[in-house]
């Protein structure tokens, strides 16, 4: 037994009777409650991949033209479908044995995959150079999870001949590869993230106990969040995507650990001031309650702004991410304090905070940084602001107008290789046509308008007869199928259907067919869906980004009871965001050599960087306000920086590392988001919050707190 434990027992013994029992009973009941809830929802967390939807067509609003075209298209096909295009190639030319093998594959695919297909496999179609052939299979499913097994069967069967290359392209091949990439979320991502957080916590606390207490609390929050999200998605109350799932995991672990670091840091301070563990926890809990709730509330409200998005994939991230933050808040404000209160100073072993011991922060690196900021406040904020402005110049390198699906993977995928091979031997849009639906009495003018559009390789009315089918002698050519007064035209593009180049053809095609009077023509299909998703994402960011700024500003006003300090904080966060995007533009184009960025990327980056960046300013400025009421404005600002510097930097390092873990998934969007959020969080914690914000606060003086009593010099 240590001297500290003796002090705790002799100086402040628990009162006799029910009061002493309650001190132990309340934390114990909190832990039991979490065990019950976690035990109920935890097993459901492993099933979230079963309820994911990763099909772009399910994201668009009903008002989108491609959605309206898709609704009309089901009248012709009776069901949605995804084309798998099997491309066979031999550089020296296909042999007779190759052709027999391809015909055999067609029979085998039709027999083994028949229940999963819409109609029979079409083809084989042979290229003019004699080096390639293609089979087209229409899968009834559009969900990547359902397509994965079927595509794997095709790949295993098609690739079993030496010298004959075979790849599966088309939407089904791409969706299957996307589904396989997202399966890593439930395994590799969580393992990598957990290891990163654990290593950082061990380095921060230098304790064999505390890191596991914090990480265990975060794990409970993650299990509860995932279990709740599974139930909501299963009952179609939210749309869960693989992208949202990955972000949820790192968000809960990262943000939850941040809140834990703030609580643990304040608990350690109070253990030096109070001999009793329960009294120290009560004081610490009350001190961090407002900033933690404000921090979590900022993230939740910013995420809920995504509900105004027209894309269901963005809408889903709002409640999904918000639910994750709620779980993290509850765990770090109930479960973690309960465990720490019961363990007491032992949690910090071997560096226990002794009662009445002197904190080391004042003489550490953050004390020196605070003194430097105090002496050179004007130079510090001017220089850092100029550097951030210079970094934002890289925005011109950030091409956030969409990225071709075949270039959306960090690693080479079978579907992307297949699409490249397909474009070398056939029109790039073969097997995956763009669809035009128009009134039947205007078929001729619409067909002429389509064929005269640049970028169109072929346009034929839909007759219901498979391509390449040979009609018996004497049988008349089939007529176009008419459904509810509409006809369908299948359009093959010269450009790859999943490329950004196809978007220009789609726009031109829509202009052409919309000009035909009374045709009521609508352009849909795979390329049109992808283009509408990108266009909708651009509209979303124009609406949601200003709204998030307004909401965050109002939260800061309520928390700090001031107008000028929140304005300054918002300005620094926006400047940090622009500098981060500028740095990302250079890195994406000149280091990683990515083809571009998704149109939704700036919105996602903004929501996370602004909401999470404001978190650290909240942690800092609430402590500055507390200290300014005791010491005065300038001394309080520097004291706030000194005591929060270490914990906020540690929190930023944890959050940056957890988001960086997203890069283990082979998707360009998540790799870009991982780099940008990680870089932005580090920039914010090391530069903006450590130098720019305190220097600007010192420079502004007491006017920062206008119109509160602190502005008038009344603590």
N, C-alpha and C positions, 0 to 999 in steps of 0.2 A: 504494500500500500504506500502511495506517495504522499508527500507532504501536502500536495494540493488536495488530494482526497480527504486528508485529515482536516484541512481548513474547511472544505465543503461540509464535512460532517459536524465539526465543532463550532464553526462560526455561524453557519446558517442551517441548522438541522431542520428537516421537514417537520412541520407542526404535527402534533399528535392528533389522532382521530381521523375524521373523514378527509380533512384537507390534505394530509400526506398521502392518503390512498388515491385521491383524485389526481394528484401530480403524476402518479404512475399509471392510473387507469385510463386517462384520456389518450396518451400516446399509444398505449397498448390497444385500445379499441380502434384507433385510427389505422394501425398496422393490420389488425384483424379484418377491418372493412376492405382494405386494399387487397388482402389475400383472397377474400371472397369474390370481389369484383374481378380481379385479375384472373383468378382461377376459372371464372365463368366465361369471360370474353377472350382470354388468352388463346384457347384452342381454335377459336374462329379466325384468329389473325393469320394462321397458315393457309387459309382458304381464299384470301383476297384475289389471288391470280385467277380464280375460277369465275369471278364476276367482273373482270376487266373488259373494257371495250376500247379497242385500238384501231377502229375503222373510221377514217376521215368522214365517210358519208353519214355516220351517226352523230357527228359533231355540229353540222350546219343547221341553221334555223329553217323553218318551213318556207320562209320568204325567199331563200336563195334560189336562183334559177336552176341550178343543178339539182337541188332537192325536188323542185316541182317537176323537172324532167324525169327524175328517178321515180317519183310517184306514178307518173304516166307510163313509164317503162315497164312496171310490174304487170300492166295489162297485157303486154306482149309476151313476157317470159313467165308470168305467174309467180315468179320468185326472183329475189336478187341473186346475183351470182358473181363469182370472181374467177377470172381466166388464169389458168396455169399454162404457160407456153413452154413446151419442152423443145429445146433447140439442140440438134445433133450436128456436129461438125467434124470433118476430117480434112486437114490441110491439103492432102493429095487428091481429094475428091472421094465422095461416098462410093463404096464398093457394093456389089450385088449382095454380099453378106450383110453389109450395113443396112441396106434397104429391107432385107428380110428381118433383121433384128428390130428395126423400127416398126414394121408391120406387126411383128409379134408383140412388141411393147404395147401397141395400140389395143390389141385384143386383150392382153393381160390387164391393162389399166381399166378397160371397160368392164371386165369381169370382176376384178378385185375391188375397184372403187365405185362401181355402178351406183350403189345407194347414195353416195355422196355427190354424184354428178347430176347436172341438168343436161339430159340428152347424152348421146354417145360422143366419144372423142372424135374430133375433126382432123382430117389430114390423112397421111402426111402430105405436106406441101414442100416442094423442093425448090431451092434457089436456082437462078439461072446459071450460076457458075458451077453448079454440081457439087459444091462443097458442104452444103447445109440442108437440113430438113427441119420441119417443125410439126409438132402435134399440139392441138389446142384442146384443153379440157376445161369445161365450165363447172366449177365447184358451186354447190348450192349455198355454201356458207360464205360469209364475209368476215367473220371474226377470226383473228390470228390464232387463237387457241384451238379453234375447231379445224383450221386449215393445216396446222403443223404436222399432224400425223399423216394426212393424205399426201402432202408434198414430200415428206420424208420417204414414203413408199415409192413415189415416182423417182426420186433421186437415187435411191438404192438400186432400183431396177434398171434405170436408164444408163447408169455409169458402169455397168459390169462388163463392158467390151473393151479390151486393150486397143489404144489408138483412136477410138471413137470418143470424142468429147461430148458431154451432155450436161446441160444446165437447165434449171427451171426458172424462167423469168415470168413477167406479167404480174398483175396485182396479187395473185395467190402466192407466188414465190416471194414477193416483197413482204406481204403480210406475215407469212410464215417466219421469215427472218426477223421481222420486228418482234413477233411473239417470242421467238427464241431469245432475243436480246433482253426482253423484259423479264424473262424467267429468272435472270440473275438477281433481280431485285430482292427476292425472298431469301436468297442465300448469300452470295458473294458480297453484295452491297452491305448487308447488315453486319457480316463478319468483319469486313474491312473497316466500316465505320466504328463498330464497337472497339476494335483493337486500337484505332487511332485515338479515340476518346480516352480509353483506359491508359494508354502510354502518356498522353498529355497530362492527365490527372495525376498520375504517379510522379511525373516530373514537377508538377506544380506543388503538390502537397507533401511529397517525399514521405509518404505514409503507406503502409501495407493495408490499411483498413479503409480510410476515407474514400479513395477512388472507387472501391467496390460498392460502398454505400451509395454514392452519387450515381454511379452507372446502373446499379440495381434499381434505384428509384426511377431513372429514365427508362429502363427496360419495362417496368410496370406501366408507365405512361404510354409507351409505344404499343404494348400488348392491348391495353384498353382502347386506345385510339383505333388500331387496326381492326379489332373485333367489332367496335361500333360502326366503323366504315363498312365493314363486310355486311353487316345487317342492313344498313341503309342502301347499299348498292344491290343487295339481293332482292330487296323490295322495290327497286327502281326509284328510290327517293333521291339518289345522287348517281351521276355517271362517273365511274372510277376508271381511269386510264392507267397504263403502266407508268406513264410520265408522272401523273399525280401520286401514284404509289411510291415511287422513288423519292420524290420531293417530300412526301409526308414522313417517310422514315428518317431522312437526314434532318428535317425540320424539328421533329420531336426530340431526337437525340441532341441536336445542336442547341436549340433554344432551351430545352429542359436543363441541359448542363450549364448554360449561361445563368439561368435563374438560380441554380444550385450554387454556383460559384459566388454569387452575390450574397446569398443567405449564409453560406459557410464562412465567408470572409467577415461578415458582420457578427456572426456568432462567436468567431474567434476573438474579435475585438471585445465583445461584451464579457467573454470568459475572463479577460484580464481585469475587468472592472467589477465583476460580481463573483462572489465565491460559489454560488449555487448554480448548477447547470440549468435548472428549470427557469430560474429568474433570468439568467443570461439569454436563454432561448426566447422567452417572452419579449424581452426588450429588442432583441435582434429581429424577431419575426415582425413586430410592430414597425420597426424602422424600415424594413425592406418591403413591407406589404404594398405601400403606395407605388413605389417605382416599379416593382415587379408586375403589379396589376396594370399599371399604365403601359409598361413595356409590352406585356402580352396583349393587352387590349388594342394597342396600336397595330400589332401584327394581325390580330383577328379582324379588326375593322378594315385594314388595308386588303386583306384577303377576301373579305366579304364584298368589297367593291367589285371583285371579279364576277359577281352574280349579274352585273349589268352587261357582261360580255354576250355577244350573239353566238359564241362558240360554246357548245356544251362541255367541251374538254376544259376550257378556261373556267366556265361556271362551276364545274365540279371541284376545281382546285380550291375555290373559295370555302365551301363548307367542309371539305375534306381536310385542308390545311388548318382551318379555324378549329375544327374538332381536335386536331392534333395538339394545337397550342393550348386549348382548354385542358386537355389531359395532362400536358406538361405542367401547366400552372397548378392544377389540383395536386399533382404528385409532389411538386417541389414546395408547396405551401401546407401540405398535410402529412404525407408519408415521410418525406425527408426530415422535417422538423421533429416528427415523432421518434424516428430512429436515432437522430442525433441527441435528442433530449435524454433518451434512455441510456445511450452509450456514454455521453458526457465527454470529458477531456480525453478519454481513451481513444476516441475516433482520430485524434491528431497524433497519436503515437508514431514516432518517438519524440516529435517536437510539440509537446503539449503546451498550450498557452496558460501559464501560471497566473494565479490571482495576483493582481497589482504588479505584474511584470510590465516592462516598458516596450511598446511596439517598435519594431525596427524600421518601419516605413519612412519615418521622418529623416533618417540618416542614410537611406538607400538611394537607388538611382532615381526614383520618382521624386524624392525630395530635392535632388539636384536639378531635375528637369523643371520642377515647379519654380525653383528660385531663378532659373534662367529665363523662364517665361515671364516672371514678374519683373526682371530687370530690363528685358528687351521686348516687351509685349508688342509694340508697334512694328518693329522689324520682323518679329516672328510671324505675325498674321499676314503681313504684306508679302513676305517671301513665299510662305506656303501657298497663299492664294495664287500668286503668279505661277508657281510650279504646277498647281492643279489646272490652271487655265491652259498652260502649255501642253499638258498631257491630253486635254480635251481636243486638241487639234487632230488627233487620230480618228475622230468621228467620220471623217471623209473616207476612211478605209473600211468602215463598217457597212457592209452591204446586207442590210436586213430586209430584203424583199423576197425572201423565200429561197429554198434550196431544193434541187432535184432529189427525188427520193432515192435514186440510185447513188447519190453522193451524200446521203444522210448517215452513212455508217463510217465509223472510224477505221474499221477493218474491212477487208475484202469479203464480200458475201456472194454466195452462188447466184442469187437473183440479179445482182448488179453485173456480174460477169456475163450472165445470160442475156441481159438487156443490151450490153455492148456488142456481143456476138450477133444478136438478132438484127441490130441496126447496120451491121456490116454486110449482111446478106439479103435482107428483106427491107421493105419500108419500115421505118422505126416503129410506127403505130400498129403494125400487123398483129392481129389477134386480140387487140385491146382497143376497139373502135370508140371514137367519140360518137355520141348519139344525138340526132336531131329529131324532135317530135313536132309534127306540124299537122294542120288540118288537111284531110285527104284531098279536098278539092283544089288545094294549092300545091300539090306534090310537084308538078312540073316546074313552076317558077322557083320553088324552094330548092329543088334539086339542082337547077341551073345556078342559083346563087351560091350554093355550097361548092359546086365544081369550079366556079370561077374565083373562089377564094384562094389566095396564096397559101402554100403549106399543106394543101389537101392532095393526097396521093390518089385516093379513090373514094367514091361515094356511091352507094347502091341502096335502093329501097329494100326493106326487110320483107322477105317472102316466107320465112319459116323453114326454108329448105337449107340444110347445112352447106357451108361453102365447100366447093369441090365435089358435091354430090352429082352423079351422072343420072339423068332422067332416062327412062325407057324410051325407045323410038316411038314417035307419034304422040307422046304426051306433051301438051302445050306448056310453054314456060309459065311458071307460077306467077300469080298476081301479087302485088304488095298486100300485106296483111293490114286490115283496117280494124281498129279497136275504138269504139265510141267516137267515130268520126275522125280519128287521128291515124296518121301513118308514121312509120319510123324509118329514118335513114341512117345507115351505119357508115361512118366517115373514118377512113384510115388516114392518119397524118403522116407527113414526112419526118416529123420530129418525134423523139421518144415521148410516150404519153405521160411519163413521170418527170419530165424535164421542165425547167422554167421557160425554155424556148417555146414549148407547146402552149404556154399561156398567151403569147402574142397571137398565135393562130386561133385560139379559142375566142379571143376578143374580136378579131377580124371576122370570124365565122358568125358570131352573134350579131355584129353590125350588119352583115350581109343578109341573114335570114330575117332579122327584125324589120328590115326595109321592105319585105314582101307584104303587100297589103292583105289583111284578113287571114294571114297564115297562122297567127298565134304561135309562132315557132319558138321552141325552147331548146337550148343546147345543154346537154348533160354528158355523163360518162366520167371515167376516171380522171382525165385531164381537167375537165371543167370543175369537178369536185375539189381537186387540189388547188386550183386557181381561186375558187370562191372561198376556201379556207384561208388562204393568204390574204385576200382582200378584206375579209371580215376581221382578221387579226389586226390589220392596219387601222381599220375604223375603231376597233376596241381600244387600242392604245391612245388614240386621240381623245377618247372620252374618259377613260379610267385614270390615266396618269394625272391630269389636273384634279380630278375628284379625290384621289389618294392624298395629294398635297394639301388640299383643303381640310380633309378629315384629320390628318396628322397634326396640322397647325392648331386646330380646335382642341385636340387632346392636350397638346403642349400648353396651350393657354390655360386650360382648366387645371393642369397639374402645377404649373409654375406661377399661376395667378399673375401673369404678365403678358404684354403684347410684343414688346420689342425683343426680349430674349428668344421667344419662339420664332419670330421672323428671322433672327440671326441664325438660329439652329437650322431652320428649313433651308436658308440660303447655303449654309455649309454642306448640308446633305446633298442638295442638288448639284453643287459644284463637285463634290466627291463622286456623285453618280456620273456626271459628264466626263470627268477625268478617267473614271474606270472604263466607261464605254470607249473612250479614245484609246486607252492602252489596249483594250480588247481588240479594237479594230486593227491595230498594228500586229498584234500577236496572231490573230486568226488568219490574216492574209499573208503575213511575211514570215511567220514561224511555223504555224501548224499547216498552212496552205489549204485551209478550208475553202470550199467553193462559195460560201456566203453564210448567212444566218437566216433562220426562220423569221417570218414577220412578227410572230408572237414573242420573239426573244427579248426585244427591248422592254416590253410590258412586264414579263416575268422578272427580268433583271431589276427593273425599277421597283416593283412591289417588294421584292426581297431586300434589295439594298437600302431603299428608303425606310421601310418598316423596321428592318433590323439595325440599320445605321442610326436611326432615331433612338433605338433601344439604349445604345451606349451613351448617347447624349442625355437620355433620361437618367441613367444611372449616375452620370457625372453631375448633372445640373441639380438634381434633387439633393445630392449631398452638398453641393456648393451652396444651395439655398439654406440648407440646415446649418452649415458652418458660418455662412454670412450673417445669419441671425445672431450668432454668438460672438464673432470676431470682427465683423465689418466686411464690406464687399471684397476688397482686394485680398486681404488675408484669408477670408473664407473661400474665395476662388482657388487660391493656391493650396490651401489645406484640403479642399475637396479633390483636387487633382492628385495630391500626394497620397491620400488614403485609398483612392479608387483606382489609381494607375495600374497597379499590379493585377487586381482582380478583373478589371475590364480588358486589359491586354490578354490575360489568360482566357477570358470568355471569347474574345475575338479569335484567338488562335484555335480554340475548340470549334467554333462555328465555321471558320474558314476551312478547317481540316475535314469536318463532316460533309460540307458541300463539295469539297474537292474529291471526296470518295465517289461522287456520282460519275466521275470520269472512268471508273472501272467498267461501266456499261458502254458497249461499242456504238454509241449513237452521238452524232455530231451535236445535236441540240443540247443534250445533257452534258457533253464535254465542254461546250461553250458556256453553258449556264454554270457549270462547276468552276471553271476558271474565273469567270466574271464575278460571281458572288464571293469566291474565296479571296480574289485579289482586292475586290472592293471593300470587304470586311476588314482585311488587314490594313488597307490604306486608311480606312476610317478610324480604326483603333490606334494605329501607330502615328498617324500624321494629323488627321482632322480632329479627332477627339483629344489627342495628347498635346497638340500645339495650337492649331488654328482656333478651336472653340475657346479654350481658356485664355489665350492671348487676346482674342476679340472681346471676350467678356471683361477682362481687365481694362482694356482700352475704352470700352463703352462706359465703364463705371456703374454707379448706382442706377443710372437711367435704364440699365438693362431690365430692372424689375418694375418699371412703370406699368401700371399705376398702383402696384401693391404698396404696403407699408414699408417694405425694404427700400423702395425708391426714395421715400421720405426720410430714410435713416432711422426708422423706428423698428427695432428687432421685434 
